[in-house]
Amino acid sequence: MRATGDFVTVKDGELFFLGRKDSQIKRHGKRLNIELVQQVAEGLQQVESCAVIWYNQEKLILFMVSKNELVKNYIFKELETHLPSHAIPDELVLIDSLPFTPHGKIDVSELNKIYLNYINLKSEHKLKGKEELWGKLQHLWKSILSLSEDSLKVPDESLFLNSGGDSLKSIRLLNEIEKLVGTSVPGLLEIILSNSILEIYNHILQTVFPDEDLTFRENYATKRKFSNVNQEETTGKSLHQKSDMPLNLDNGINAFMALSRGSQILSVNATKFLTKLKHCPAAYSSDLISQTAVKKVKSLNPPALLGQSEDSTCVEKVYEDGTSVITAETMELRVRWRADTGKCVDASPLVVIPAVDKSSATVYIGSHSHRMMAVDLYSGKVKWEQLLGDRIESSACVSKCGNFIVVGCYNGLVYVLKSNNGEKHWMFTTEDAVKSSATMDPSTGFLYLGSHDQHAYALDIYEKKCVWKLKCGGTIFSSPCLNLIPYHLYFATLGGLLLALNPATGNRVWKHFCGKPLFSSPRCCLQYVCIGCVDGNLLCFTHFGEQVWQFSTSEPIFSSPCPSTSEQEIFFGSHDCFIYCCTMKGHLQWKFETTSRVYSTPFAFHNKYSNETLLAAASTDGKLWILESKSGQLQSMYELPGEVFSSPVVWESMLIIGCRNNYVYCLDLLISNKK
């Protein structure tokens, strides 16, 4: 016997070959034997013989011997019924015969050469004309969205996201189009995410056939999202021109603390109250602070985790609704309340705690049902609902005075609502959907946010005016980040630009082209600003625009970074199914494997009983993970009955998060005393 690198199983004294050790790969965060893919493909009709390779350790390529080009779609559909999603090949290449080594084995190096030539041939292919481009675009659209090739022509007004597309599929469509035309198409991703297939086609035409007249009119498919906005909204004027609430910042009633995704904590006029609540260390010297602004306060603790559990044993419990809870030795998660929003909740919660009466704390969150809701944090009772003009994916932001909630909407409007009753105070009109969440400047009270119209905005909600507007050269999907020292405002675009602006004027201070789209929001620390990129890298810059380091994962990063309170570590998730903890020097401290992609932003919070910091995170399959922040060790897990793109927020013993089963949840995190 010798170590051959073969995997076998022993049955009745005989060895049965399973596969090669070097055929084991890690793809989408899961282990995969590529020979399994080959075996399944060989079992399909119309497949004579085939081979699978892991090209450059980044693409799974299936080679198949067949003369029939039309067999590709059939093979992909069949593979999807027999294989898990992480085992579906990236590409299928038809060849005349498989190459073999002199020893009779598949020649992998020759297959690599064949695929390289295949890529080069595709990039050299010149489209014969606009009609061929239109046909190929229709084919790619149907293929990526798993639509039948036999179906009728895709309607001109079809929108990618409304047809079953998502952010990852949009990137795949972008890559396939650029391979088809043999060149990069600037601004194409933004068009895919926001416009119809006809407008996508016209945008490509401008790059590929710039000197020819367009077959179709540029504005054939007008942006329908604005067509049914009422007159009050399109003019930006509100029926409620004046707020009947006091805007006096010295009013003690308006002292509050606000929590949002990524452990962002804002305290306004609340020092003496928060000291009593044990949430504000004595080192706080200002009555107007934000977590990112107080650079020298290293003792800042996130909201403490309170509460005790009567049951500290490690068991699996199943509640009446069938949801299972895996409890660690010292922790249990249990639903406190859930509120029905009517449709998917992709937005993250904003929690506002008044300093005078923390029992009246409120959760503000919107959903795809067009509803913006205010929910009592402790009871789950809905305080008010306001119906806006379209879907809400933007997370809410509180005004400096605490009297208003600001939220963006798919219809291109920014709504300023009264925080106590939801009445509309003011509406500001942009030229496209607003998915970016606003950031409040504690020094001026201005609100900053971006739009899919490629502009960054600074709004004065008290004077009801736009202070400045800047075209950023790309769609702004993520939320801006404000840094007070130096006084910089950071925006990121789907065109791959990270911009540093002067918040007072909107003038550019510096910019950096990251190469790929930026869905992640930038996040500031004392020395650095960090952001995740679609190419799988977490990028770190100084506040003067110098790139310090990058940390690589194997899949896109949509999750925004969350720095620890000491600013020695930074937490984030990746589509490779891992939650990561890196040092501020860009070195991996730990990583934790979840069961699905991690889209949302983690939240760090303090466990007062063990004096340790915990991390709450969510994977898209609905699982909530509570980890020990220093080691990444799992403390507890809870599974929600739907996908999760929302990010968790933790206050005291409660975790609040939205779910795609139409509900926003509040879970109690119950901790037993350690003996």
BELMO-V197721 format. One record per backbone hydrogen bond with DSSP energy under -0.5 kcal/mol. CO is the residue of the C=O (numbers start at 0). NH is the residue of the N-H. E is the energy in kcal/mol with one decimal. If there is no record, write none. Layout:
BEGIN
co	nh	e
CO	NH	E
CO	NH	E
END
This chain:
BEGIN
co	nh	e
1	3	-1.0
4	20	-4.1
6	17	-3.6
6	18	-1.5
8	10	-0.5
8	15	-2.9
10	13	-1.8
13	10	-2.6
14	16	-0.5
15	8	-2.0
18	6	-4.4
19	22	-1.4
20	23	-1.6
22	24	-0.5
22	33	-2.2
24	26	-0.5
24	31	-2.7
26	29	-2.0
29	26	-3.1
31	24	-3.0
31	33	-0.7
32	35	-1.7
32	36	-0.8
33	37	-1.7
34	38	-2.6
35	39	-2.3
36	40	-2.4
37	41	-2.5
38	42	-1.0
40	43	-1.6
43	46	-1.2
45	47	-0.7
48	64	-2.5
50	62	-3.4
52	54	-0.9
52	60	-2.5
53	56	-1.5
54	57	-2.3
54	58	-1.9
58	54	-2.2
58	60	-0.7
59	89	-2.6
59	90	-1.4
60	52	-2.2
60	62	-0.6
61	92	-2.9
62	50	-2.1
63	65	-0.8
63	94	-2.5
64	47	-1.0
66	68	-0.8
67	70	-1.4
68	71	-1.2
69	73	-0.6
70	74	-2.5
71	75	-2.4
72	76	-2.2
73	77	-2.4
74	78	-2.7
75	79	-2.0
76	80	-0.8
77	80	-0.7
77	81	-0.9
78	81	-0.7
78	82	-2.2
83	86	-2.0
84	87	-1.2
90	61	-2.7
92	63	-2.5
94	65	-1.0
98	106	-2.2
100	103	-2.3
104	100	-3.2
105	107	-1.2
106	110	-1.8
107	111	-2.2
108	112	-1.6
109	113	-2.5
110	114	-2.4
111	115	-2.2
112	116	-2.5
113	117	-2.1
114	118	-2.4
115	119	-2.2
116	120	-2.6
117	121	-2.0
118	122	-2.3
119	123	-1.7
120	124	-0.9
124	126	-0.5
128	132	-1.7
129	133	-2.3
130	134	-2.1
131	135	-2.8
132	136	-2.6
133	137	-2.0
134	138	-2.0
135	139	-2.6
136	140	-2.5
137	141	-2.4
138	142	-2.5
139	143	-2.8
140	144	-1.8
141	146	-3.3
142	145	-1.0
147	150	-1.2
154	157	-2.0
155	197	-1.8
157	196	-1.8
158	162	-1.0
159	162	-0.7
159	164	-2.2
160	163	-0.9
165	169	-2.2
166	170	-1.5
167	171	-2.0
168	172	-2.6
169	173	-2.2
170	174	-2.5
171	175	-2.4
172	176	-2.5
173	177	-2.4
174	178	-2.0
175	179	-2.2
176	180	-2.5
177	181	-1.2
177	182	-0.9
183	185	-0.6
184	187	-1.8
186	190	-1.4
187	191	-2.6
188	192	-2.2
189	193	-1.5
190	194	-2.9
191	159	-0.5
194	159	-0.7
195	199	-2.2
196	200	-2.4
197	201	-2.4
198	202	-2.0
199	203	-2.2
200	204	-2.4
201	205	-1.5
202	206	-0.7
203	206	-1.1
203	207	-2.8
204	208	-2.7
208	211	-1.4
216	219	-1.6
219	221	-1.1
221	223	-0.8
222	225	-1.7
223	226	-1.1
223	227	-0.6
225	228	-1.2
229	232	-0.5
229	233	-2.3
230	234	-1.7
231	236	-0.8
232	235	-0.7
235	426	-0.8
238	240	-1.0
246	248	-0.6
247	250	-1.4
250	253	-1.7
251	254	-1.8
254	354	-2.9
254	355	-0.5
255	267	-2.8
256	352	-3.5
257	265	-2.7
258	350	-2.6
259	263	-1.3
260	263	-0.6
262	264	-0.6
263	259	-2.1
264	290	-2.2
265	257	-3.1
266	288	-2.2
267	255	-2.0
269	273	-3.3
270	274	-2.1
271	275	-1.1
272	276	-1.5
273	278	-2.7
273	279	-0.9
274	277	-1.0
280	283	-2.1
286	268	-4.0
288	266	-1.9
289	292	-0.8
289	293	-1.9
292	294	-1.8
295	297	-1.4
296	299	-0.9
302	605	-1.3
303	305	-0.7
304	607	-0.7
306	670	-0.7
309	311	-0.6
312	314	-1.0
314	316	-0.6
314	326	-1.8
316	318	-0.5
316	324	-2.3
318	321	-2.5
322	318	-2.2
323	638	-1.0
324	316	-2.0
324	326	-0.8
325	636	-1.7
327	330	-0.7
329	671	-1.5
330	327	-0.7
331	669	-3.0
333	667	-3.3
336	665	-2.5
338	340	-0.5
338	663	-2.1
343	345	-0.7
343	367	-2.6
347	395	-0.5
349	351	-0.5
349	363	-3.0
350	258	-2.9
351	353	-0.6
351	361	-2.3
352	256	-2.1
356	359	-2.0
357	360	-1.5
360	376	-2.5
361	351	-2.6
361	363	-0.5
362	374	-2.9
363	349	-1.8
364	372	-2.7
366	369	-1.4
366	391	-1.4
369	387	-3.4
370	366	-1.3
371	385	-2.5
372	364	-2.0
373	382	-3.0
373	383	-1.3
374	362	-3.3
375	379	-2.2
380	375	-3.2
380	382	-0.5
383	373	-2.3
385	371	-2.8
385	387	-0.6
390	392	-0.5
390	409	-2.4
394	437	-0.5
396	405	-3.2
398	401	-0.6
402	418	-2.9
403	398	-2.3
404	416	-3.1
405	396	-1.9
406	414	-2.9
408	411	-1.6
408	433	-2.3
411	429	-3.1
412	408	-1.5
412	414	-0.6
413	427	-2.4
414	406	-2.3
414	416	-0.6
415	424	-3.2
415	425	-1.5
416	404	-2.9
417	420	-0.5
417	421	-2.7
422	417	-3.0
425	415	-2.7
427	413	-2.8
427	429	-0.5
432	434	-0.6
432	451	-2.9
436	479	-0.6
438	447	-2.8
439	441	-0.8
440	443	-0.7
440	444	-3.4
445	440	-2.8
446	458	-3.0
447	438	-2.5
448	456	-2.9
450	453	-1.4
450	475	-1.8
453	471	-3.4
454	450	-1.5
455	469	-2.4
456	448	-1.7
457	466	-2.7
457	467	-1.1
458	446	-2.4
458	460	-0.7
459	463	-0.9
459	464	-2.0
464	459	-2.9
464	466	-0.6
467	457	-2.2
469	455	-2.9
474	476	-0.7
474	493	-2.9
478	521	-0.5
480	489	-3.1
482	487	-2.0
485	487	-1.6
487	482	-3.1
488	500	-3.0
489	480	-1.8
490	498	-3.2
492	495	-1.6
492	517	-1.3
495	513	-3.7
496	492	-2.0
496	498	-0.5
497	511	-2.2
498	490	-2.1
498	500	-0.5
499	508	-3.8
499	509	-1.3
500	488	-2.2
500	502	-0.7
501	504	-0.6
501	505	-3.5
506	501	-2.7
509	499	-3.0
511	497	-2.6
511	513	-0.7
516	518	-0.6
516	533	-2.0
520	560	-0.6
522	529	-2.7
526	542	-0.8
527	524	-3.1
528	540	-2.5
529	522	-2.2
530	538	-3.2
531	519	-0.5
532	535	-1.9
532	556	-1.7
535	552	-2.9
536	532	-1.9
536	538	-0.6
537	550	-2.5
538	530	-2.1
539	547	-2.9
539	548	-1.1
540	528	-2.4
541	544	-1.7
544	546	-0.5
545	541	-2.5
548	539	-2.3
550	537	-3.0
555	557	-0.6
555	574	-2.6
556	519	-0.5
561	570	-2.9
563	566	-1.2
567	583	-1.5
568	563	-2.5
569	581	-2.5
570	561	-2.8
571	579	-3.3
573	576	-1.4
573	597	-1.9
576	593	-3.4
577	573	-1.7
578	591	-2.8
579	571	-1.7
580	588	-3.3
580	589	-1.6
581	569	-2.4
582	585	-2.0
586	582	-2.9
589	580	-2.4
591	578	-2.6
591	593	-0.5
596	598	-0.7
596	619	-3.1
597	558	-0.5
602	615	-3.0
604	613	-3.3
605	304	-3.0
605	607	-0.8
606	610	-1.4
606	611	-1.2
611	606	-2.9
612	628	-2.4
613	604	-2.6
614	626	-2.8
615	602	-2.4
616	624	-3.2
618	621	-1.9
619	643	-1.1
621	639	-3.1
622	618	-2.2
623	637	-2.0
624	616	-2.2
624	626	-0.6
625	634	-3.5
625	635	-1.5
626	614	-2.8
626	628	-0.5
627	631	-3.2
632	627	-2.6
635	625	-2.7
636	325	-1.4
637	623	-3.8
637	639	-0.6
639	641	-1.3
642	659	-3.0
646	348	-0.7
648	655	-3.0
650	653	-2.4
652	668	-3.2
653	650	-2.5
654	666	-2.9
655	648	-2.0
656	664	-3.2
658	344	-1.3
658	661	-1.0
661	340	-3.0
661	341	-0.6
662	658	-2.1
663	338	-2.5
664	656	-2.1
665	335	-3.1
665	336	-1.6
666	654	-2.8
667	333	-1.9
667	669	-0.8
668	670	-0.5
669	331	-1.7
END
